[in-house]
Amino acid sequence: MRKSLILEILYFLTTIVIGLITFHFAFDLTNIRTESVLDINIHDTYFVIEKTEFLPIYCLIILYFFYLAKVCFEKFENRQALWIFSIVSLLIILIWPTILGIVKSLAIQSGWTVYPPLSAGKVEIKENMFSRIYPNLYFAYIVMTIFGVFVFYKLGKNKK
């Protein structure tokens, strides 16, 4: 029991370190304090997000996928991994609607007409990247919720 708990803690910490390293290389950080914002440019608008606010969500998603692989590989028999995975999946299920709301607000519905400066003509927007991503993220949320309920069922079933 004690050895498996120590191994689980090491796996958890290793996953967090891998998440931090991939975050470092994915967003090209040399120092998180000096380069503290992430700029997203959509047409003429810049969205500025602090990287420190994006880091916990990124690490949660990395934890989710690593523990998803571990739980499926061990066939739902490791109780410590199931507990950690269920907590991580519950956090993601609670955070995901906020992400969906942000993406939906960035998805401009087709048929909108944008009036740029008077020297240019009307621009009709057909669709953008976020309008194509939103249905996929919504489907992923449904799948994660169903799988999270299944993991909670397995956790309760293994307790008996």
C-alpha positions in Angstrom: 0.0 0.0 0.0 2.7 2.5 1.0 4.9 1.6 -2.0 2.0 2.1 -4.5 1.1 5.4 -2.9 4.7 6.6 -3.3 4.8 5.5 -6.9 1.5 7.3 -7.5 2.8 10.5 -6.0 6.0 10.2 -8.2 3.8 9.6 -11.3 1.7 12.7 -10.4 4.8 14.9 -9.9 6.4 13.6 -13.1 3.3 14.4 -15.0 3.2 18.0 -13.6 6.9 18.4 -14.5 6.2 17.2 -18.0 3.3 19.6 -18.2 5.5 22.5 -17.1 8.2 21.6 -19.6 5.8 21.3 -22.5 4.1 24.6 -21.5 7.6 26.2 -21.5 8.3 24.9 -25.1 4.8 25.4 -26.4 4.6 29.1 -25.5 8.3 29.9 -25.9 9.0 31.1 -22.4 12.4 32.1 -21.2 11.1 33.7 -18.0 7.4 33.6 -17.0 7.6 36.8 -15.1 9.1 39.0 -17.9 7.0 37.5 -20.7 3.8 37.3 -18.9 1.2 37.7 -21.6 -0.1 35.6 -24.5 -1.4 37.7 -27.5 -4.1 36.2 -29.7 -4.6 38.2 -32.9 -8.0 37.8 -34.6 -8.4 40.1 -37.6 -8.0 43.6 -36.1 -8.4 42.6 -32.4 -5.8 41.5 -29.9 -6.8 39.3 -27.0 -4.3 39.4 -24.2 -4.2 36.6 -21.7 -1.7 36.3 -18.9 0.3 33.1 -19.2 0.2 32.4 -15.5 -3.6 32.2 -15.8 -3.4 29.7 -18.7 -0.8 27.5 -16.9 -3.2 25.7 -14.4 -5.6 24.8 -17.2 -2.8 23.5 -19.4 -1.4 21.4 -16.6 -4.9 20.0 -15.8 -5.4 18.9 -19.4 -1.9 17.2 -19.4 -2.8 15.5 -16.1 -6.1 14.4 -17.5 -4.6 12.7 -20.6 -1.7 11.1 -18.7 -4.1 9.7 -16.1 -6.6 8.7 -18.7 -3.9 6.5 -20.3 -2.8 5.1 -17.0 -6.3 4.3 -15.8 -7.2 2.6 -19.1 -3.8 0.7 -19.2 -4.4 -0.6 -15.7 -8.0 -1.5 -16.5 -9.5 0.6 -13.7 -7.9 -1.5 -10.9 -5.6 1.1 -9.3 -7.7 2.9 -6.7 -5.2 5.8 -6.1 -5.0 6.5 -9.8 -8.8 6.3 -10.1 -9.2 8.9 -7.2 -6.7 11.3 -8.8 -8.2 10.8 -12.2 -11.7 11.4 -10.9 -10.6 14.6 -9.1 -8.8 15.9 -12.2 -11.8 15.0 -14.4 -14.2 16.7 -12.0 -12.1 19.9 -12.1 -12.0 19.8 -15.9 -15.7 19.2 -16.1 -16.3 22.3 -14.0 -13.8 24.5 -15.9 -14.8 23.3 -19.4 -18.0 25.4 -19.7 -16.0 28.6 -19.2 -13.7 27.6 -22.0 -16.7 26.8 -24.2 -18.2 30.2 -23.4 -15.0 32.0 -24.4 -14.7 30.0 -27.7 -18.4 30.6 -28.5 -18.0 34.4 -27.9 -15.1 34.4 -30.3 -17.0 32.4 -32.9 -18.7 34.9 -35.2 -21.8 33.6 -36.7 -21.8 33.4 -40.5 -23.5 36.2 -42.4 -22.3 39.1 -40.2 -21.2 42.2 -42.1 -18.2 44.1 -40.8 -17.8 47.7 -41.8 -14.1 48.4 -42.0 -12.8 52.0 -42.6 -14.7 53.9 -45.3 -11.9 53.4 -47.9 -12.6 49.7 -48.0 -15.8 48.0 -48.9 -18.1 45.8 -46.8 -16.6 42.5 -45.6 -19.0 39.6 -45.0 -17.6 37.0 -42.7 -18.4 33.4 -43.7 -16.8 31.7 -40.7 -13.7 31.7 -38.6 -11.5 29.2 -36.8 -13.5 29.3 -33.6 -16.8 28.6 -35.3 -15.2 25.3 -36.5 -13.6 24.4 -33.2 -16.7 25.1 -31.0 -18.7 22.0 -31.9 -15.6 19.8 -31.5 -15.0 21.2 -28.0 -18.6 20.7 -27.1 -18.5 17.1 -28.2 -15.3 16.6 -26.2 -17.0 18.0 -23.1 -19.9 15.5 -23.5 -17.5 12.6 -23.9 -15.3 13.7 -20.9 -18.5 14.0 -18.8 -19.7 10.6 -19.7 -16.3 9.0 -19.1 -16.0 10.9 -15.8 -19.3 9.4 -14.7 -18.1 6.0 -15.8 -14.9 6.4 -13.7 -16.9 7.4 -10.7 -19.1 4.3 -11.2 -15.9 2.1 -11.4 -14.5 3.8 -8.3 -17.7 3.0 -6.4 -17.8 -0.5 -7.7 -14.2 -1.2 -6.7 -14.9 0.0 -3.2 -17.3 -2.8 -2.5 
